[in-house]
Structures are given as structure tokens and as C-alpha cells.
Amino acid sequence: RLPYIHMAPTSLSRLILPGGHSVLRTNARTGEKRRVFAERALGYFWMLKDIRDSPKPILANGELVEAGEARKMPPLLGCRTLGGDGGAA
């Protein structure tokens, strides 16, 4: 997750740590916190549940992103839609 993008407070996406697909999980008995994969902590289909339960998981960035922090959008050439047609040409 990019640090300058804000997640909805009710979204599961807000738990994802910057730099990867992991979350902090707390051991109920010891209180120890450790980093685990999001799929292990939230379930394999957590992204679909997030979209169903929180209609807009990603809110937006609050201000313009600095040029040094911004990342380029990957090219969408050759992508296919869920329907199987070539959406982006």
C-alpha cells in the first residue's frame, strides 16, 4: 500500500501495512504482535469481502502527491476484462 493513499476507516484495507501484503496480528494470550500475510489473518478472499462490506475501501489522497513519491501507472496493454474481451487497447 502506498503511504499517501487514505483508506476508509471501516475497510479491511486499512489494516494492510505499507510495503507489502501483511498485517500486524496480536496473540490473544501473550499480547505479542507479529507481522503475518494478509491472507492468513483476513482470509483468502478478504479483498472481495472488503468491496462488498465497504463500498469504497480506498478514499483518496488528501493532497497532491510529491513528484518524488509518485509512482507510474503500469501499462494496460494486453489486459483482458472479466468478460474475456480486450478492454484496453
Buried (B, 14 or more C-beta within 10 A) or exposed (E): BEEBBEBBEEBBBBBBEEEEEBBEBEEEEEEEEEEEEBBEBBEEEBBEEBBEEBEEBBBEBEEEEEEEEEEEEEEEEEEEEEEEEEEEE
